[in-house]
Amino acid sequence: MADDDGAVPQSQTLDRGIRILEHLAAVGTPQTIADIGQTLALHRSITYRLLRTLEDHQLVERDTVGRYRLGLGISGLARGVRSDLQTAALPRLDALVAELGMTAFLVVRAGDEAVTVASVEPQDTTAHVVYRPGTRHPVGRGAPGLALLMPEPPSPDDRDALRAARETGWASSHGEVIPGLRSIAVPVLGPDGGARAALAVVFVDEAADVETVGHAVAAAAEKITAGLR
């Protein structure tokens, strides 16, 4: 089977396994074998064998009714991605969660996508948003994607939301990636002034003070930037 650009993958089995992981990360909810196979146009037996292999490596796991979701092995792999960045960011993620009671996460750019590499959820709130590492969406959609674009030179094609983000110092979105969820994000800058990552929080509280949240995320992002120098 060819990739979207028409190129034939070097290893069809590896390509299929990776696409299963990408699918599970994108949907964010447990999926049956039939759902996965239908979405990726794979025969049930092939889907089953791939899932069992991924399960052996703890990259996927089954729930009590046999549906599959990303496994804890993904978190172990994610910790090795840009480890210096994550080392600097994790204490600030913890502090943001404690301060705001919201899920905080770190996003990096991979081509035209924004990919979550670390996430911390509050443990003492009645409800919170689950936002796992591996979640990805197009750059330019959602607050984290906009934050990754904020340091770039302005362009006539820029969205109004991106222009507003540059003025306020943080990007804000509502329902652009996941319906009903709000997010605020700020770029973490590298030595060249470009975006090394984006620091973000996600929440559902319509009464939340966006300005207070924005200032808190901006202050945390500045501390991460300073820690990387």
N, C-alpha and C positions, 0 to 999 in steps of 0.2 A: 504493500500500500504506500502511495506517495504522500509526502508532507503537503501542507497547504500550498507551498510554493512550487509543487510539482517534483521536488527532489525525492529520490528514493532513499530511505534511511539506511545507514550502514548495518544496523541490526534491527530487524523488524520486531523481534521479541522485546528488546530493550525499549524501543520506541513505544510499543504498546503499553509496557509497564509504566513508563514515565507519563504517558497520556492518562492512564488510570489515576495516578497520583495527582496530576494537574486537575482532573475532573473532580476528584473528591475534595481538593482544596477549594475549587471554585464554587461548588454547591454548598459546602459547609454543613451538610446534614447527612446522616447515614443513608447508604444506598444499597439496594438489593443487587444481586448478580445480574438479574434481568435488566434492571435500570441501567447499570454500567455498560453491559454489553450492547444494549439498544442504542445508547447515546454515542458509543464509540464504534458502532457497526462491527462488533466482534461476536463470534459464535459463543454460546453459553459455555461450552466445554473449555474453549480457549480462555475466556474471561475467568473461569473458575481456577484453572491452573496458574494463571498469572497472579490472581489474588492470593492463592495459597503460598506461592513463592514470596510475595511481598509480605505476607503475614509471618512467614518463617523468619524474616529479617525485622519484624516489628515495625514495618513501614505502614502497614494497615492493621486494623483490629476489627473483630466482629462484636456486635452487641448481642443482647440476650435473644433476639429474634433472628439473628443471622445476617443482619445488614452490616455493610462495611463502612468504615471511616478511617481517616488518617491515624496512624499509630504513634506511640511514644518515640519510636526510632527516628521519626522526622525531626523531633525536637533536638535529639542528639546530633543529627547532621547539621541542623540550623545553627547550633552553637558554634560550629567551626567556620561559619560564613562571616568574613570580615570581623574576626574575633576582637581586634582592638577597638572597633566601633562599638560592638556589643558590650565589651567590658566597661567602656566609658559610659554607655547609655543605661545599663541595667539599674544602677543606683538611682538615677533620675526617674526612670520608669516607676520604681518602687515609691519614690517620694511623691510623684504626681498622683499615683493611685491613693496614697494615704491622704494627700491634701484634698483631692477632688472627689474621691469615691467613684471614679470612672476607670474603665479599662484603658490602659495606655499601651502604645505599641510603637515599634520602630520599623520604618519602611525604607527600602533602597530601590534604586532604579535598575532594571534589567531590560535593556533595549527600550521598547515602547510600553513596558509594564512597570507598575509599582508593586513590589513584593514585600510582604511582611516577614521580617526575620526574627523578631522578638516581641513578646507580648506579656503583659502582667495584668491580672484581673484582681479586683478587690475581693477580699474574703469575708468582710463583715457588713456587707450591704444586703438588703432584702432581695435585690435583683440587680443584675449587671449584664452587660453585653459580652458574649464570648467571641473573641477575634483571634484566631489561631495563626501561628507562623505558617507560612506557605500560601496564605491568602494573597491573591493578586488581582489587579484590575488595571485598565489602561491609564497610562500617565495622562494627566489633564482632566481626569474624572475623579471626583471626590477630593476632600481636603488634602490628604497625603500626596496625591498626584499633583495637585496644584502647588503644594509647598515645594516639591522637587523642581518645579519650573520657575519659582519666584526669583531666584538669583539670575536667571537668564536675561539677556537684553530684551527690552520690550519690542513687540512686533505688532503691526497693524492687525494681524490675525488673532491676537490674544483675546480670550474670553473676558467678558466683563468681570467675572468672578476672579480671574487672575489679576486683572488690574486693581481690583478692590483689595486683594490680598497683599499686593505690594504696598499699598497705601497704609493699611492697618498694621502690617507686620505679621499677620497670620492668615491662613486660608480657612474658610468655613464652607461646609456643604451640608445638605439635608436630603437624604434619600437618593443620592447619585450612584452609590455603589450597592447599598442594601436598603430597600424601601423602609422608611420610618426611622432610620438611624441618622443621627447628626454626628459630625466630626469636625474637629479643629486641629490644625497641624501647622508646624513651623519648620523651616529647613534647618538642618545641622550643616554648617559650612565647613568646607575643606580649606587647605592653605591657599588655594587659588581663588577663593571666594565663591566657588561653585557649590552646589548642593551635594554633600557627601551622603545625606540621608534626610528623612523627614521624621520628626517626632510628632505623634498624634494621640488624641484621645477620642473615644467613641462613646455615645450615650443616647438616651431616648428622652431625657427630661426636657420638656418644652419650656419649663420655667427656669432652666439654668441660665445664669448670667454669662452670656457669651464673652463679654469683655473681660470679666474676671478669669474665665477659663483661658482665654487667649493670652492674657498676660502671664498666667502661670505656666502655660506650655512654652511661651517665648523665653521666659527666664530659665526654664529647664534646658531648652535647646542651646541657649548661650553657654550654660555650664558644660554641656557635652562638647560643644565646639572648643571651649577653653581646655578641656581635659584631653583633647586630641592633639593639641599643639606641643 
